[in-house]
Amino acid sequence: MRLPPFSSLLRTLYSFSHLTRVRASAPHSLQRNPASLKSMPTIPFLGSLFGSSSTSNNKMSYPDQRTPDEWRAVLSKDQFRVLREKGTEAPFSGKYDKFFSDSGVYTCAGCDAPLYKANHKFKSGCGWPAYFDSIPGAVTRHEDSTLGMTRIEICCANCGGHLGHVFKGEGYPTPTDERHCVNSISLNFSPKDKPIQEGAKDSKA
């Protein structure tokens, strides 16, 4: 199964950080035992390494303007870490990584705004839910310069919650040749289509 370069880097560094208790063949065993990866978010080094340092998102004004304390009251500790502090969940650990449906909508776990249609999702093998497009106007994009490279962070356009990153030109056979790499913990799924505003466009910062 082909893995995108960024995912390969993540799995290699994760294995290195556990060198004293994980064999050299860890990248293969991790794929067979995704539950063992769930400890990754508690490692400060990796949490900061694969998070986002985007500042343009913090300067934007979103319709949902709840304070950090108000978000803590409605989000779990892990949800707050990813959605509000731009963390990253461990690869292959999220509940929507291998989940697929013929219909329905993925919504923001913070504010319940519709983000992706079920038919936007595709199998990428990267370890996180992958979408080739979003609902028009539902996602904002911001430049992220962590890891010594330039990536594009994606956030909920309604509340600014961190979703993940979008990658382009990886060669997947999708209509857009884009991969929205999204944390499962940033999402909820509704089997019924929610009202979607028409005529809007994907906003960029």
C-alpha positions in Angstrom: 0.0 0.0 0.0 1.5 3.3 -1.1 1.9 6.0 1.7 2.3 9.7 1.0 5.8 11.0 2.0 4.5 13.0 5.0 2.8 9.9 6.5 6.0 7.9 6.0 8.0 10.5 7.8 5.5 10.5 10.7 5.6 6.8 11.1 9.4 6.7 11.0 9.8 9.4 13.7 7.1 7.7 15.8 9.1 4.5 15.6 12.3 6.2 16.5 10.8 7.9 19.6 9.8 4.4 20.9 13.1 2.7 19.9 13.6 1.2 23.4 10.4 -0.8 23.3 9.5 -1.1 19.6 11.5 -3.2 17.1 13.1 -1.9 14.0 10.1 -3.3 12.0 7.7 -1.0 13.9 6.2 0.7 10.8 4.8 -2.6 9.8 3.6 -3.7 13.2 2.0 -0.3 13.8 -0.1 -0.8 10.8 -1.3 -4.2 12.2 -1.8 -2.8 15.7 -3.3 0.7 15.4 -4.4 0.7 19.1 -0.7 1.0 20.2 -0.5 4.4 18.4 -3.1 6.0 20.7 -0.4 7.0 23.1 1.2 9.3 20.5 -0.8 12.4 21.3 0.5 12.4 24.9 4.1 12.8 23.6 4.9 16.5 23.7 7.6 16.4 21.0 5.5 14.6 18.5 2.4 16.6 19.4 4.1 19.9 18.6 6.0 18.5 15.6 3.0 17.4 13.7 0.7 20.1 14.8 0.3 23.5 13.1 1.9 26.8 13.8 -0.4 28.8 11.5 -1.0 32.3 12.9 -3.2 33.7 10.1 -6.1 31.5 11.4 -5.8 33.1 14.8 -6.3 36.6 13.2 -9.4 35.7 11.4 -12.9 36.4 12.7 -15.2 33.4 12.6 -19.0 33.4 13.2 -18.6 31.1 16.2 -16.6 33.2 18.7 -16.6 31.1 21.8 -13.8 31.6 24.3 -11.3 28.8 25.2 -13.2 28.2 28.5 -16.5 27.9 26.6 -14.9 25.4 24.2 -13.4 23.4 27.1 -16.9 23.1 28.5 -18.2 21.3 25.4 -15.2 19.5 24.0 -13.3 16.5 25.4 -9.6 17.0 26.4 -8.4 15.4 23.1 -10.9 17.3 21.0 -9.8 20.6 22.5 -6.1 19.7 21.9 -6.7 19.1 18.2 -9.5 21.5 17.4 -8.4 24.5 19.4 -4.7 23.9 20.0 -3.9 22.5 16.5 -2.8 19.0 17.6 -2.7 15.8 15.6 -4.2 12.4 16.4 -2.1 9.3 15.9 -2.2 7.8 12.3 -4.6 4.8 11.9 -6.2 5.5 15.3 -9.2 7.6 14.3 -12.7 6.2 14.0 -13.3 7.6 10.5 -10.0 6.5 9.0 -11.6 3.3 7.5 -15.2 4.4 7.8 -17.1 4.9 4.5 -20.8 5.5 3.7 -22.7 6.0 0.5 -24.5 9.1 1.8 -24.3 11.5 4.7 -22.2 14.5 5.8 -19.2 14.9 8.0 -19.6 17.9 10.4 -17.3 19.8 12.6 -17.0 18.2 16.1 -16.9 21.6 17.6 -19.7 23.6 16.1 -21.6 21.0 14.0 -21.1 22.9 10.7 -21.2 20.7 7.6 -17.7 20.2 6.1 -17.6 17.2 3.8 -20.1 15.0 1.9 -19.7 11.2 2.2 -18.9 10.9 -1.5 -15.9 13.3 -1.0 -14.1 10.6 1.0 -11.6 8.2 -0.6 -9.1 5.5 0.4 -5.7 7.1 0.6 -3.9 4.7 3.0 -2.4 7.7 4.8 -3.8 6.9 8.3 -6.3 9.7 8.5 -9.6 10.3 6.8 -9.0 11.7 3.3 -11.3 13.8 1.2 -10.8 15.1 -2.3 -13.0 18.2 -1.8 -15.1 20.0 0.8 -18.5 21.5 0.9 -18.2 25.0 -0.8 -17.4 27.6 1.8 -17.0 25.2 4.7 -13.2 25.1 5.0 -10.6 27.9 5.2 -7.0 27.5 4.2 -3.9 28.9 5.9 -0.2 28.7 5.3 1.6 26.6 7.9 5.4 26.6 8.1 6.1 23.9 10.7 8.5 21.0 9.9 10.7 23.4 7.9 8.3 23.3 5.0 5.2 25.0 3.8 1.9 23.2 4.2 -1.7 24.3 4.0 -3.7 24.0 7.2 -7.5 23.6 6.8 -10.0 24.8 9.4 -13.7 24.9 9.9 -15.0 28.2 8.4 -17.6 28.6 11.1 -15.5 28.2 14.3 -11.9 28.1 13.2 -11.4 24.6 14.5 -8.3 22.8 13.2 -9.1 20.0 10.9 -5.7 19.0 9.4 -3.9 19.8 6.2 -4.5 19.7 2.4 -2.0 18.2 0.0 -2.1 18.5 -3.8 -0.4 16.7 -6.7 0.1 13.3 -5.0 -1.3 11.5 -8.0 -4.5 10.0 -6.4 -7.2 9.3 -9.1 -9.6 11.9 -7.8 -11.4 14.8 -9.5 -9.3 17.5 -7.8 -5.9 15.7 -7.2 -6.2 17.0 -3.6 -6.1 15.2 -0.3 -7.7 16.8 2.7 -6.0 15.0 5.5 -8.4 15.4 8.4 -8.2 14.3 12.1 -11.2 12.0 12.9 -11.5 13.7 16.3 -12.3 16.9 14.5 -15.3 15.4 12.9 -18.7 13.9 13.5 -20.8 12.0 11.0 -24.5 12.4 10.2 -26.1 9.8 7.9 -28.6 12.4 6.8 -27.5 15.3 4.5 -27.6 18.6 6.4 -28.6 21.9 4.8 -25.8 23.2 2.7 -25.5 26.8 1.6 -25.2 27.0 -2.2 -23.1 29.4 -4.2 -20.3 29.8 -1.7 -16.7 29.0 -2.6 -13.9 27.4 -0.6 -12.4 30.4 1.3 -8.7 31.0 1.6 -6.8 33.2 4.0 
